[in-house]
C-alpha cells in the first residue's frame, strides 16, 4: 500500500550547520510533496512543497529536492537557527485528496 | 494570514460518549480534511470532503465517525461512541485546491 518512510527520526545539529531530512515514497503516482513543520502544541505548518515535474525548489534557507526515479525527496535547511527546532514531516500526495505523511523528524538545533 | 480555527483545544470525554470536534476552515477554501495524530506518532489521514460530500476516507474512518458541514462555515467531526484508542490530536485542514493544506492547531481528545 501507500507508504512514506522518513529518516532520521531525530537529528541534532549545531547552530549554523546544515540539516538534511530524507523521505522515500512507495506510490509512483504521487505527484506532490509538501514538507510541514510542527512546533509543540501546534498544527503542522507548510514550509515548502515540490511537484513531480520539478527536481529542486529553494526558498531562502530551505530547499527540497526530488528524485522521481528513486522515489525519494529531501529537505535541506542551511544555516540552521534555534527557531528551526521542531518536528518536520514530509508527505506525498496521490490524486486529489489525501496526503500520506512520513513518521516525522525531531530536529534540535544546538546553540 | 487566514487561519483554520479548531474548537475546543482540549476535550476530555468518557468512553462510550459522543464528541463533536469543530473547525472553521479558511473562507474561500473548497476542500476540507480531518487528520489525527496519536501521541508521538505520524499524522494519519481520516477523511476528505469536497462539494458537500466525502471524497475519500481511510480505514480508520469507520461507522463511528461522521463529518458534516452544517452551515457553510463550520466543518465538524463526530465520533459517536468514543473508545480509549480514539485519544489523539485531531487536526482539521482546508485547501483551495488539492494541495497546499492549511492545518488548524488541533483538538486534543482524551477518552477516559
Interface residues (C-beta under 8 A of the other chain):
Chain A: X32 X34 X36 X41 X42 X43 X44 X45 X46 X49 X89 X91 X93 X95 X96 X97 X98 X99 X100 X101 X102 X103 X104
Chain B: X4 X6 X31 X33 X35 X41 X42 X43 X44 X45 X48 X50 X55 X56 X58 X91 X93 X98 X99 X100 X101 X102 X103 X104 X105 X106
